[in-house]
Amino acid sequence: MNNNWINKIPPEWGHYIAGFVDGEGSFNVSLRKKPDHTMGWQVVLTFNVAQKESYILSQIKKYLGCGRLQCRKDGVCYYVCANPISLKERVIPFFRKFIFRSARKKQNFSIFCEIVELVFSKQHLNEDGLEQIIKLREKLNEGKGRKRKYEISDWINHKKENPQRLYAKPRAFRKELG
């Protein structure tokens, strides 16, 4: 992987962005039920920053060289990167060079990096790997205000289903004709 791009980032911008993201950014791992996926679940990796000042977000996009900007009707704008390759090749190397100062962001970033590595080594495609990702995800962004559609209990209940019939619809009870 060629990281020459990162050496062209002015240090003052790199450190500014890292500090800004330290306070306003978030690394997220979502789960989506997907019956057509190998394990019945999709792992979605996302890095985002929310702010009313879109100029700063445009600079983050410029220096990372990936992602997109979105604005809500209430004036809050977002920088979002959900492309796994961009996360691995741009976002993670950037924040490994321009490190966070807060212990909490360092911890969340470390967990996020570990999950990204598991996804890239295709561990999300087997039961043990997916369970490891889900357990790591439980430690990500701990505290008040964290909202999740699916929790670890959803995965545990999903595992209890018959794995032999992962893709089949439940059969209706039939009386055998004699």
Residue pairs with C-beta under 8 A, 6 or more apart in sequence:
1 89
1 93
3 93
5 65
5 90
6 93
6 94
6 97
9 63
9 94
9 98
13 59
13 63
14 63
14 94
14 97
14 98
15 98
17 59
17 60
17 63
17 94
17 98
18 94
18 95
18 98
18 99
18 100
18 101
19 101
20 49
20 56
20 60
21 49
21 60
21 95
21 100
21 105
22 100
22 101
22 102
22 105
24 49
24 50
24 51
25 47
25 48
25 49
25 105
26 47
26 48
26 49
26 108
26 141
27 46
27 47
27 108
27 109
27 111
27 112
27 140
27 141
28 45
28 46
28 47
28 48
28 140
28 141
29 43
29 44
29 45
29 46
29 112
29 115
29 133
29 136
29 137
29 140
30 43
30 44
30 46
30 148
30 149
31 41
31 42
31 43
31 44
31 134
31 137
31 148
31 149
31 150
31 154
31 155
32 41
32 42
32 44
32 150
33 40
33 41
33 42
33 150
34 40
34 41
34 42
35 167
38 125
39 124
39 125
39 126
39 127
39 130
40 158
40 166
41 124
41 130
41 155
41 158
43 115
43 119
43 124
43 130
43 133
44 82
45 82
45 84
45 87
45 112
45 115
45 116
45 119
46 80
46 81
46 82
47 67
47 80
47 81
47 82
47 87
47 91
47 112
48 78
48 79
48 80
48 81
49 57
49 60
49 78
49 79
50 76
50 77
50 78
51 57
51 76
51 77
52 75
52 76
52 77
53 77
54 69
54 71
54 77
57 69
57 77
57 78
57 79
58 69
60 67
60 79
61 67
61 68
61 69
61 79
63 94
64 81
64 86
64 90
64 91
64 94
65 90
66 81
66 83
66 86
66 90
66 91
67 79
67 80
67 81
67 83
67 86
68 79
68 80
68 81
69 77
69 78
69 79
69 80
70 77
70 78
70 80
71 77
71 78
72 78
81 87
81 90
81 91
84 116
84 119
84 120
87 116
88 116
88 120
92 113
92 116
95 109
99 106
100 106
100 109
107 139
108 140
108 141
111 136
111 137
111 139
111 140
112 140
114 136
115 133
115 136
115 137
115 140
118 124
118 129
118 132
118 133
118 136
119 133
121 129
122 129
123 129
123 130
123 132
123 133
124 130
124 133
127 159
130 155
131 155
131 159
134 152
134 155
135 152
138 152
